[in-house]
Amino acid sequence: MQIEKTARRLVAVMPVDGEQRLGSAELLAATATLSTDFGGAFEAVFVGKSPEDDWAAKAGEAGATITWLARHPELGSTDSTDRLVSACHEALEAAGLVSGDQALVLCAAGPGGEEVAARLAIRFGGVPLGRCADITCAAGSVSVRRAAFGGRAELHLSSTKGPWFAAVRGGKRVPESTETARSSRVERLELVSPLPPIAPSRHTRTAGSSTALAGARIIVAGGRGMGGETGFALLQELSDEMGAALAGSLPTIDAGWAPVSAQVGQSGKYVTPETYVAIGISGTPQHLAGVGPESRIVAINSDPEAEIFKVADVGVVAKWEELLPALIKKLRATAKTDLTTAAGR
Ligand SMILES: Cc1cc2nc3c(=O)[nH]c(=O)nc-3n(C[C@H](O)[C@H](O)[C@H](O)COP(=O)(O)OP(=O)(O)OC[C@H]3O[C@@H](n4cnc5c(N)ncnc54)[C@H](O)[C@@H]3O)c2cc1C
C-alpha cells in the first residue's frame, strides 16, 4: 500500500500486548502535545498479536492523523525486547519510514521503551536521543534536554539528521475531540518477518529489578525516611505480601539500601503502576517525575506537611516503624484466611 510521504513526521510507536501496553495512553497524550511543532499532525503505530480497534479510537481521540494497527501473529504477551524491536522495525518500514527521513519516532519512557527506541535508531541509521525531559522541533532539527550522570548533569542535544528516536514520559490524557477522531485514518498492516526465537524463561523475582518495576501493578517505594537497610528489609516483606515491586528514591540508592535499577525519578526509572505506595518519601519534583500521571499514590509519612501529601490520593501520617509491622501482620492473616477458606471449599 502506498502512503503519502511528508517532509516531516511525528510517529509514536507502541507495542500493545502484555506489560508493554502500559504507558501507551500517556505516550499518545505526550505525542499530541508535541504535534504542535508538526502542524498538529502525528501518527500512531500499534504493534501486537492483534491490536484492537480500541487503540485506533484512542489514537483518534488524541488527535492522530493516521493510526497504523500492525498485527504479527507470532507476538505474545511476554515478548523479549529483541522480538518487539523486530516487529516495530517491520511496522515502521511498512508505514513508510526510511533512513534519512526527517521523522521523530517516540516510544514510552521506561526500561522497555528506552531500549526499543535506541535499537530502532540503530536499525534505521538514525539518532538515539535517549529518555528526554523536553523536546522541541523546528524545520530540519530536533533539540532535547535530558538527564545525565544519574541526574547530576543535564544534556542539551541538537541534531539535524533524522530520523530521531526518543523515549518520552507520558503526558496527561487529552480530552476527546470528535473532530480529530473523525478525520483520523486507520491502516492495517500484516507483519510477516520471522521474529527471533523465544528465549527459555528465566524469570525470577528480584527486589527492585527493572522487569518487576516495568510491568508492576503495585510498587512499594521507600525513601530516606526508611532510615537504612532494616527499614528496606521490612519494605521488601510488605511488597512480597502485596505482590508488589520494590523501588527507592535517589538517596536510598546512593546509600546502597536498594539497587540502582530500583531508582524512580527524573534520573531513574519512569513507572506507571496502578498504585504507587510511597513510604518515607518527601515528594520532591525530581522523584515524582518518575511516577506516571495516572498512578494512584498512597503516601505514608511522619510529617503532616510533607509535599507528597499534596499529590497523594491516600495519605497516612504515621511513622513507618509503627505502621508497617501491623500492616504486614494483617496482610499475612488475611492471606492465611483466604487459603483456609479455599481449602475448605
Ligand atoms: C538533577 C537531579 C535529579 C534527581 N533525580 C532524582 C531521582 O531520579 N529520584 C529521586 O528520588 N530523587 C532525585 N533527585 C533528588 C531529589 O531532589 C531529592 O533529594 C530526593 O527525591 C529526596 O528523597 P527522599 O524523599 O527519599 O528524601 P527526603 O526528602 O529526605 O524525605 C524523607 C521523608 O521521610 C519522612 N520520614 C522521616 N522519618 C520517617 C518515618 N519514621 N516514617 C515515615 N516517614 C518518615 C520525612 O518526613 C521526609 O518527608 C534528583 C535531584 C537532582 C538535583
The ligand as an ORCA input file, in Angstrom:
! r2SCAN-3c Opt
* xyz 0 1
  C      19.111     16.728     38.788
  C      18.518     15.945     39.916
  C      17.971     14.694     39.646
  C      17.389     13.957     40.678
  N      16.843     12.738     40.370
  C      16.172     12.080     41.350
  C      15.516     10.849     41.067
  O      15.575     10.318     39.962
  N      14.836     10.254     42.070
  C      14.760     10.769     43.327
  O      14.120     10.172     44.201
  N      15.408     11.917     43.621
  C      16.116     12.569     42.677
  N      16.775     13.704     43.000
  C      16.901     14.064     44.411
  C      15.702     14.837     44.941
  O      15.902     16.219     44.756
  C      15.510     14.589     46.458
  O      16.720     14.817     47.134
  C      15.054     13.171     46.763
  O      13.962     12.833     45.941
  C      14.624     13.082     48.228
  O      14.422     11.739     48.533
  P      13.528     11.299     49.764
  O      12.130     11.782     49.573
  O      13.736      9.842     49.927
  O      14.247     12.002     50.993
  P      13.815     13.255     51.880
  O      13.489     14.410     51.023
  O      14.892     13.412     52.874
  O      12.463     12.798     52.594
  C      12.394     11.844     53.605
  C      10.960     11.809     54.093
  O      10.820     10.767     55.047
  C       9.930     11.216     56.068
  N      10.211     10.431     57.267
  C      11.270     10.523     58.105
  N      11.193      9.598     59.074
  C      10.050      8.897     58.837
  C       9.414      7.810     59.497
  N       9.955      7.238     60.576
  N       8.241      7.326     58.988
  C       7.660      7.897     57.900
  N       8.229      8.940     57.245
  C       9.409      9.417     57.699
  C      10.253     12.684     56.238
  O       9.166     13.378     56.814
  C      10.522     13.103     54.810
  O       9.342     13.599     54.201
  C      17.383     14.455     41.998
  C      17.952     15.707     42.259
  C      18.518     16.427     41.239
  C      19.130     17.760     41.535
*
